[in-house]
Amino acid sequence: MSDDESYISRDPYSLEAKLINKSQRELEDGTEKDPLTKLRLLCLTRGARGIVGLGRVFRIMDDDGSKTLNEEEFSDGIKECGLNELTEEEIKDLFSSFDEDGSGTIDMTEFLLKLRPPLPQCRLDIIDQAFMKMDKNEDNFITVDDLKNVYSVREHPKYQSGEKTEHELLTEFLNNFEGNRGNNDGTITKEEFVNYYAAISASIDNNMYFDLMMRRAFAL
């Protein structure tokens, strides 16, 4: 059995450790990286919640709801998440590369879209299917109530051992999407859901294994 198969046969949570280790190795392999790649890897070394957490910080800073950030807000958001390995020059270059019209602001959604690991269409499709299955009222948010009878925790070791209940694990699952800077309100958006699984996807080389993991987890 391959590493991917063994991870999938146990539970999707184990993929997080693989993601962190893989990203750390890439970050330290001695090759020069552009600022976007470096930031992506830094986020992924914090697990699948790294990019989601950065997105949450950016949204908090977006006081007027414009979904745009100026350079100061952009820099402060990166530092707030503890991504201090990026130099001031790298942050400035990264901001400038997205501020194509020279307006002094960047589109937050577009930036997060490019920051997350690339997703083949087949993987994006299965992620969308999973989200739509859970989002019963089609409001583009998922809560614990949405998850019940949809997301299976039966393969989770702590459920099997009786250490945690289904409700506890479902709440924990939702909190995973919020990142370290989240408020653990038990609500996730579609963007956060996709970004989370885009990160998990980066730890699985084979499309078939990723598809299998998602189908098993969400009973698709």
Stockholm file with secondary structure:
# STOCKHOLM 1.0

chainA/1-220         MSDDESYISRDPYSLEAKLINKSQRELEDGTEKDPLTKLRLLCLTRGARGIVGLGRVFRIMDDDGSKTLNEEEFSDGIKECGLNELTEEEIKDLFSSFDEDGSGTIDMTEFLLKLRPPLPQCRLDIIDQAFMKMDKNEDNFITVDDLKNVYSVREHPKYQSGEKTEHELLTEFLNNFEGNRGNNDGTITKEEFVNYYAAISASIDNNMYFDLMMRRAFAL
#=GR chainA/1-220 SS CCHHHHHHHHCGGGHHHHHHHHHHHHHTSSCCCCHHHHHHHHHHTTCTHHHHHHHHHHHHHCTTSCSEEEHHHHHHHHHHTTCTTSCHHHHHHHHHHHCTTCSSEEEHHHHHHHHSCCCCHHHHHHHHHHHHHHCTTCSSEECHHHHTTTSCCTTCHHHHTTSSCHHHHHHHHHHHTTCTTCCCCSCEEHHHHHHHHHHHHTTCCCHHHHHHHHHHHHTC
#=GC SS_cons         CCHHHHHHHHCGGGHHHHHHHHHHHHHTSSCCCCHHHHHHHHHHTTCTHHHHHHHHHHHHHCTTSCSEEEHHHHHHHHHHTTCTTSCHHHHHHHHHHHCTTCSSEEEHHHHHHHHSCCCCHHHHHHHHHHHHHHCTTCSSEECHHHHTTTSCCTTCHHHHTTSSCHHHHHHHHHHHTTCTTCCCCSCEEHHHHHHHHHHHHTTCCCHHHHHHHHHHHHTC
//
